[in-house]
Amino acid sequence: MTCEEFTDRVTDYLEGRVPFGERIGMWMHSIICEHCRRYMEQMRRVVELSDELGERDEREVAGPDSEMKGELLEEFSSRREGE
Amino acid sequence: MDDDSDCLDRLLAGDEEAFSELIDDYHAEMIRVAEAFVDDRSTAEESVQETWTAVIEGLDDFEGRSSLKTWIFSILTNQARKRGEKEAREPNWSELSEEPLDREVTEDANRFNAEGRWSKPPVPWSVDPEEKTLRREMLSVVDEAIDDLPRRQRVVVTMRDVEGWSSDEVCDVLDISNGNQRVLLHRGRKKLRRVLEEVFGDVGGAT
């Protein structure tokens, strides 16, 4: 396995989509190649950072303002009553 | 799924409380997902509002073949997609889905030699993960880098990695294959890694 092939498969690897034999091959490659090991670690960090970003946004992005929510609830009720 | 059908029953019965809970559960997430399709916040908010109206109108026709979440976000995706295409910053979604997916895979190719070994290996990041200011800085770099991704990559990375959806949910809502989804995810993550490397790469410490 070359380094280029290894990097092409990193996401599939993290997704658990690499067949067993090839998985072993990637694992062995990462033992002998520190660059690919670093690449894999950094890709994991990318995923973690995006996840943290989601948590940050969850704290920061508020729900609908009460006026808009009120309108939606009214729309919902009048529609359901009209059934 | 039981929760889902329970919720649906209450919605169909006109239970305002159930609709209120639905809004609380999904509204903010819908805005974040819509923002991956369109250029600005107010357009994203409009798409979300339209989606709620479509949900109210469409409840009777919802057959429960997908989860409520998948149904709601599919409507949102269609609304936001249309608006994003009107803004026409990028070629539209359907054109892009015809694009051969292997074209971009070797964009890091100049970092490998003819034998496929690293000629420009990844540079370590000079980041102390315990350092709060730096962490915040990294987050805002990732935030901006996601905004700069091509739309399909941006949407998939947002749903999978930022919002934490499963690959099945993403494929259902976007109506794409799992393989296709993984390619978009891989390309997006690769670009984010490169941007982080450019900003935080510790060239002096490279081995």
HADDOCK unambig.tbl for C-alpha pairs under 7 A between the chains (distance, minus, plus):
assign (segid A and resid 2 and name CA) (segid B and resid 116 and name CA) 5.25 0.50 0.50
assign (segid A and resid 2 and name CA) (segid B and resid 117 and name CA) 6.00 0.50 0.50
assign (segid A and resid 3 and name CA) (segid B and resid 116 and name CA) 5.75 0.50 0.50
assign (segid A and resid 3 and name CA) (segid B and resid 117 and name CA) 5.01 0.50 0.50
assign (segid A and resid 3 and name CA) (segid B and resid 118 and name CA) 6.33 0.50 0.50
assign (segid A and resid 4 and name CA) (segid B and resid 112 and name CA) 6.66 0.50 0.50
assign (segid A and resid 4 and name CA) (segid B and resid 116 and name CA) 5.09 0.50 0.50
assign (segid A and resid 4 and name CA) (segid B and resid 117 and name CA) 6.42 0.50 0.50
assign (segid A and resid 11 and name CA) (segid B and resid 186 and name CA) 5.48 0.50 0.50
assign (segid A and resid 35 and name CA) (segid B and resid 121 and name CA) 5.85 0.50 0.50
assign (segid A and resid 35 and name CA) (segid B and resid 122 and name CA) 6.23 0.50 0.50
assign (segid A and resid 38 and name CA) (segid B and resid 122 and name CA) 6.91 0.50 0.50
assign (segid A and resid 39 and name CA) (segid B and resid 122 and name CA) 6.16 0.50 0.50
assign (segid A and resid 42 and name CA) (segid B and resid 193 and name CA) 6.72 0.50 0.50
assign (segid A and resid 43 and name CA) (segid B and resid 189 and name CA) 6.89 0.50 0.50
assign (segid A and resid 43 and name CA) (segid B and resid 193 and name CA) 6.37 0.50 0.50
assign (segid A and resid 46 and name CA) (segid B and resid 189 and name CA) 6.65 0.50 0.50
assign (segid A and resid 46 and name CA) (segid B and resid 192 and name CA) 6.78 0.50 0.50
assign (segid A and resid 46 and name CA) (segid B and resid 193 and name CA) 6.21 0.50 0.50
assign (segid A and resid 47 and name CA) (segid B and resid 161 and name CA) 6.00 0.50 0.50
assign (segid A and resid 49 and name CA) (segid B and resid 139 and name CA) 6.38 0.50 0.50
assign (segid A and resid 50 and name CA) (segid B and resid 142 and name CA) 6.98 0.50 0.50
assign (segid A and resid 50 and name CA) (segid B and resid 161 and name CA) 5.49 0.50 0.50
assign (segid A and resid 50 and name CA) (segid B and resid 162 and name CA) 4.84 0.50 0.50
assign (segid A and resid 51 and name CA) (segid B and resid 161 and name CA) 5.52 0.50 0.50
assign (segid A and resid 51 and name CA) (segid B and resid 162 and name CA) 4.73 0.50 0.50
assign (segid A and resid 51 and name CA) (segid B and resid 164 and name CA) 6.90 0.50 0.50
assign (segid A and resid 53 and name CA) (segid B and resid 139 and name CA) 6.07 0.50 0.50
assign (segid A and resid 53 and name CA) (segid B and resid 162 and name CA) 6.27 0.50 0.50
assign (segid A and resid 54 and name CA) (segid B and resid 162 and name CA) 4.55 0.50 0.50
assign (segid A and resid 54 and name CA) (segid B and resid 163 and name CA) 5.70 0.50 0.50
assign (segid A and resid 61 and name CA) (segid B and resid 28 and name CA) 6.18 0.50 0.50
assign (segid A and resid 62 and name CA) (segid B and resid 28 and name CA) 6.28 0.50 0.50
assign (segid A and resid 63 and name CA) (segid B and resid 24 and name CA) 6.47 0.50 0.50
assign (segid A and resid 63 and name CA) (segid B and resid 27 and name CA) 5.94 0.50 0.50
assign (segid A and resid 63 and name CA) (segid B and resid 28 and name CA) 5.13 0.50 0.50
assign (segid A and resid 64 and name CA) (segid B and resid 27 and name CA) 6.56 0.50 0.50
assign (segid A and resid 73 and name CA) (segid B and resid 16 and name CA) 6.53 0.50 0.50
assign (segid A and resid 73 and name CA) (segid B and resid 20 and name CA) 6.93 0.50 0.50
assign (segid A and resid 76 and name CA) (segid B and resid 56 and name CA) 5.81 0.50 0.50
assign (segid A and resid 77 and name CA) (segid B and resid 14 and name CA) 6.28 0.50 0.50
assign (segid A and resid 77 and name CA) (segid B and resid 16 and name CA) 6.56 0.50 0.50
assign (segid A and resid 80 and name CA) (segid B and resid 14 and name CA) 5.22 0.50 0.50
